[in-house]
Amino acid sequence: MNVEASPDFGNLPIVVWIHVLEYLTLKDRYSTSLVCSNIYNAFNHPTLWQKVKLDVGGNSGKHKYFHCVKIPQRNFHLVRRFARMFHDVTFSIWGPLHISFGEWNTVLEESINDFKLGYLTLNVGGLRIISKGGERKPLTENMKPMVDLLRNQTHLKALVINSWPVFAKSLENPDENIFQAAIENEKIKDLRKLSLFKCESTAWSERRPHLISEDLTLKLADHFKNLTHLALRSPMITSDLIKSLSCRGRERLQQLQITINFIPENEFFKMPEVNESVWKNFSSYNSNVKVKVLVLSRVPHYKLECFLRPACPVYEIKFGEYIRSDKEFIAYLADTFNSTLDTFEYNEEDGDFERELITLVENSDQLCRLKYRGKINCQNVIHLAELRKKKWESFHFIRKNIYKKNVEKEPEMAYDSDQVIAKNNDGVYVLVNLVKFHEQVSILDSEEEEYRMIEKVSENLGRHWFPDVIDQ
């Protein structure tokens, strides 16, 4: 019996093996590399080690986080052997900063000259460092290796600080002040991207994060004049900062990302107020800039409007989960940013501005990405699909929140969108929201109606479409 020889996968091109090894753990990568010289060469190829995440954690379980440091052994192996190949490194440190990292600090300090980074991301300590006994101050010996690492970089193009311990004493200590280290390193003055305390997720963020001051933020912006991408939290922004980003002699911004943190009666978390003329100069100088806004706090519409003036080129606006918006602000978006708005995302299921949403899409010719988790009539879903047809790049609604009118109930009452109480057909005063509730029937109760909606939307989009299904 003839048996065909098995193919020799070891002879695959090295680029293929690099791609395969990317999916393996460090231990499995090393074991695989011992199979043949071709795979071993792939294991030692710089491409495989360009992007690395280095973690320091704490033990799981109640109260254990603050009493034990957990550092994976892979960290030591990676840094000792491949640090010279690193290009994009992320430090994610969630372990207790007030307990010494021991040998890990030594390894970092010994390898600092090997790091030649283009991108550095720091997730250090979380946005707040709190324990039952109060704030835990970090040990200088744990912070210094990362600060020294930044001091030593010569070709850094992107610095992302999602979290870092911000205490008065820490900022006074040069071995803990990562922000001052960035300013003092003249070799990275050509930095292109600076992101400070940016939030990627719409799900949750610390409501009262420890942030740097407006003055330090302005100092960083003034120093890095070649930035094309900048991300900040709203309490760090002032009119002077926007003016600084509009000064001649600096690189023109391509993207300004703002995460909104607002707390009433809290002076530090107030909404900044920027004059129309300041935004006008900003958008004139940075003619191609895209302003992206993530709202993570409940903010009265007039507060947002005092910040996001008509001259501000708002390209994208997202509302986080559990964050409601006023109808007035959605109407303001429709009237004000209809020439620039590309993306609208609303993640709170208790949305009550269906009519305003339709007006927003009707007015905004550039809007091609839409996500709305509130209640909406199936006919309006179809209407929105028809407005942009194949130009929709994303088109998302929650299946369980799509409804149809209940024809068995009396016709809809006439009432203003702001009314809370109105007369029904019998002349009795009733709650408007209660009337709405009874006249809305979930599309899930009508298979035929849902199929018709899906068919029409898919036809308009030019691709198969189905509403989002989430846990009930």
N, C-alpha and C positions, 0 to 999 in steps of 0.2 A: 504494500500500500504506500502510495506516494504521499508524503506529508510536506506541505509547503512550509518553508522556513518563515519564522516569525519576523516581521519587519524590525529593523534596527532603529529604534526611536532615538538612540543616542546620536545619530547622524543628522538629526533635524537641525535646521539653522539655529544659531545661537540666540537670535531674536525671539524665536518661538519658545525656547527653554526659559528665557528671561520672563516671558509672559506667563508661562506655566508656574514658575517659582514664585511669582508675585502672589499667588493664591495660597501659598503654604506658610506655615508657621516657621519661625527661625530654626527650630529643631528639625523639622521635616525638610526644610531647604538644605540644611547641612547634610542630612542623611542621603538625600537624593544626589547631592553634588559628588558623593563618593562613588557613584555608579560608573562614571567614565570621565575622561578629560574634557570632553565638550561641555558636559553639564557643569563640571567644576569651573570651567572658564565663565560660564553663564552666571554661576553663583558669585564669582568675584568681579562681575562686570559692574562698572559705576552706575549704569542705568537702573539696576535692580535696587540700589541703595540711595537713590536721589531723594526720595520722600520717606520720612521716618517719623513715627510718633513715639515719644519717650514718656512713660507713665510713672507716677509715684502716687500710691494710694494708701488708704488706711484700712484696717480690718473692718469687716461688716459686723452689724449687730449694734444694739443700743449702747450708746456712749463709747463704744470701742474706737470710733473714728479719731477721737482726740488723744488716744493713748498708745497708738501703735502705727509705725510706718511700714509700708509694704512696697518693696522695690523689686520688680521682676528681674531675674537674672539675665534675661535677654538684653536688658538695657546695658549692662556692663559689657557683654559680648559685642553688641552693636557698636558702641562708642569706641572701644579699644581697637576693633578691627576695621571698621568702615567709616569712621568719622570724617576722614579725608574725602569721602565720596558724597557726603551729605550735601544736598542743595536746598531742600525744603524740610525744615524740622519743626515739629510741634511738641512743646512741653505741656503735658496735662498733669497738673499736680493737685490732687484733691486730698492728699494725706495731711496730717497735722504739721503745720509749718513751724510750730514752737518746739518740735522734737528733732534732734539732729538726724540728718540723712546719712551721716557717717561716711562710709567708703564711697558712696555715690558722689558726694561733693568732691572728694579727692580725684576720682576718675574724670569728672568734668573739668576740673582745674588743670589736670595733666594733659588733657586732650584739646584744650581751647585753641591752640595754634593749628590744629588739624581741621577745624570747622571753617569752611569757605562757603558761606550761605548766601543764597539769593532771596530766600523767604524764611521768616521766623515768626512762629505763632506761639503765644503764651497764654495758657489757661491755668493760672496759678492762684490757688487758694479760694476760688469762687469769688463772687461779687461781694460777699460778706464773710467774715471769719468770726463766728459767734459760738460760744459755748455757754453752758449754764452759769458759769462764773463770770461771764462777760467776754469782751473781745480778747482773742489770743494774739499776742504780738509775735511775729515770726522771728526766728533766729537769723542773725546776719549771715552766719555760715551757710545757711540753706539758700539765701537769696544771692549772695555774692557770685557764685559760679555763673549764674544766668546773666547777671549784670556785667560781669567780666567778659562773657561770651559776646554780648552786644558791643561792648567797648572795642573788641578785637576784630569786628567784621569790617571788611573793606569794599565789598560789592553788593551789599544788601539793597534790594529793590522794594521789598514789602515787609512791613512790620505790623503784625496784628496782635494787639493786647486785648484779649477778650475779658480777662480778669487779672488783677494784681493787687496785693495788699496796699491799701492807701490809708496810711495813718500819718499823723503829723510827725512823729518821731522817725518813721520809716523814710519819709520824704526828706528829712533833715540829714539822714545817713547816706552818704554817696554810694555805699556798697549795697543799699537796698532800693535806691531811687532809679528805676529803669528808665524813667522819662528824662531825667537829667543826663543819664549816660548816653541816651540817644542824641541829645542836643550837643553834648561835648565831643562826640565822635565825628570829626569833620570829614572822615572818609566815606560816610554814608549820607552826606548832605544831598546826594542825588536821589534820595529815596522817592519812589513813585507812588507807593500805596501806604497809607497810614490809617489803621483801624483801631479805635479806642473804645472798648466796652460795647462793641457791637453785639446785637442779639440776632442769631440766625433763625431761631424758632418762633413761631407765632403762638406756641402753646403756653409758655410760662417764662417769666423772668423775675428776678428779685425786684420787689416793689421799691425798696429803698437801698439801691446799690451804693457802695462807697466809690465815688468818682473823684477825679482830679478837679481842681478849681478852674474857673473861667480864665484866670490869669495864666495858669500853666498851659492850658489848652491853646490860648492865643500865642504864647511863647513858642510852642511846638509848631503851630501853623506858620508863624513868621519865619521860623528857622528853616523849615523844609519847603522851599519855594518851588521845587520841581514836582510837587505832588500832582498826580492826575486823578487819584481816587482817595477820598477821605470819608471816614465813617465816625460819627460821634453820637453821644446822647444829648438830648435837648437841654438839660441843665448846664452843659458845658458851652453852650452857644450864646454869643452876644452879637450885637450889631457891629462891634469893633472886629469880631472874628470874620463876619461876612465881608466887611470892608477890606480886611487884610487879604481875603481870597480874591479880591477884585483889583488888587494893586498891579500896576504895570511893572514888568520885569520878572514876574513869576510865571510859571507854566500854567496854562489854562486847564482848569479842572474838567474832567470828563464825567465824573460821578461824585455826588455828595449824598451820603446815606445818613439819615437821621432817625434815631430811635427815641420815641417820645416817652418820657417819664414825668408825670405831673401828679402832684399831691396838693390838694387845696390847703391853704393856711400854712404851708411849709415853704419858707422863703428859698431854701436851696433847690427845691423841686418845682419852682414856678415855671410857667411857660415863658420863653423869651419873646420879646416884642421887637420886631424888625420893621423899620419903616419901608414904605413902598419904594422910595428913591434908592435905598440901600440894595434891595433885591433887584431893582432895575439896573443899577450899575454892575451888580454881580452877574446877572444873566447876559448883559451886554458884553462884558469882558470875557466871560466863559460861555461863548455863544453855543457850544454843543453840549453843555453840561446837562446831566439827567439827575434830578433830585428825587431820591427814593425815601419814602416815609413809612416807618412801622410804628403804629400807635399801640402802646402797651399799657396805657392808663385811660381811664374814663375822663375825657376832657370836654368841658362845655364848648359848644361850637364857636362862640365868640372868642374864646381863648385861642383856639386853633386858627381862626381867621385873622387874629392879630399877629400871628407868627407867619403863617403861610399866605402872604400877600399875593395879589394877582400877578405881580411881576416875577414871582418865584416859579421857575419852570418845573412844576411837579410832574414827574414822569410815571411814578408808581406810588400807590398808597395801599397799605395793608392794615387791617385791624386784627389784633390778636384775639385768641379765644377768650370769652367772657368779657370782652370789651365792646360795649355798645356805642353806637354813634347816633347823634341827633339827626333828625330829618333835615334840619336847617343846614347842616354841614354838607350833606349829600347834595342838596340843592345848590349850595355854594360851589361845590366841585363842578357841578354841571354847568354853572354859569361862568366860572372863572378859569378852569384849567382844561376846557374842552379842546384846545388846540395842541396840548402837550401830553395829556394823560394817556398812557399806554396800558396800565395794569391797575385793576381794582379788585381787592380781595377782602371779603368780610367773613370772619370765622365764627361770629356769635350767632347761635341758632335763633335767638330771640330778636330777629330783625323785623322792623316794622316800617320799612320805607320802600315798598315795592314800586309805588308810582314814581318816586324820586329816582330809583334805580333805572327805570325805563327811560326817564328823561335824560339821565346821565349818559346812557349808551346812545340815545338818539342824538344828543348834542356833540358827543366826543367821537369824531371820525377816526382818531388814532387808536382808540381803545380796542385792543385785540386779545386781551387776557382778562378773563372774568371768573371770579369764584365767589359765590353767594350762598351762604348756608342758612339763611332765613327762609321764612315761608314765602312761596310764590305760586301764582296760578299757572297751570300747565299751558294755557293759551299765551301767557306772557313769556314763558320759556320759548315757545315757538316763535313768538314775535321778535324776541331778542336774537334768536338764531338767524332770522330772516334779515335783520338789520345789517349784519356783517358777513353773513354766509361763509364762504371758504376763507375769509380773512381772519376768522377766529383761530388763534393759535392755542388757546385753552378756553374751555367753556364748561364750568363746573357748578352743579346744583346737587343738593342732597335729596335722594329719592323720597325719603319719608316726609320731607317738608314741602314737596310739591303737591298742590291740592287742586281740586276742581270745585266749582260752585255746586252747592246742594240745591238742586232744582225743587226738592220737596218743601223747602223752606220759603218764606215770603221773600219777595224781591229785596235787594239790598237797600237799606235805609240811606237817605241822603244826609251826609254829615261831612264836616271839614276834617282834614287829616289830623288836625290838632285836638279835635274834640275828645273828651273823656266820657261825657254823658250826653245822650241825645234822646229825642222822642222816637218811639217805634211807631208802626202803622196804627196802633190802637191809641196813640197819644200818651203812652206811659213812658216815663223816663227810665232808660236802661243804660248799662255800661256798654260803650261802643265796642271794646275789645271782646266782650262776651257775645255780642251779636256777630262779630267777625268769626269767632270760634265756631258758632253753630252753622254759619253759612259755608264753612270750609270742610270739604271731605277729602281725605287723603287719596292721592292717585292710586295708592296700593289697593284700594277697594274697587277699582275699576280697571280690570286687565285690558279691556278693549280701548279705553281712553288712554292708558299709559302706552300701549303699543302704537296708537296713532301719533302720540306726541313724539315717541322715539323715532318713528319712521320719518316724520316731517323734519325733526331737528337733524337727523342723519343726512337727509337729502340736502338740506341747506348747507351743512358743514362739508359735504362731499366725502364723508368718512363715517364709519359706524360710531355711533354715540350712545352712551347709556349713562343715566344719572349716577352720582356717587352713592355707594352703599356703605354705611357706617354702622357700628354697633348701636343697637337700640337702647 
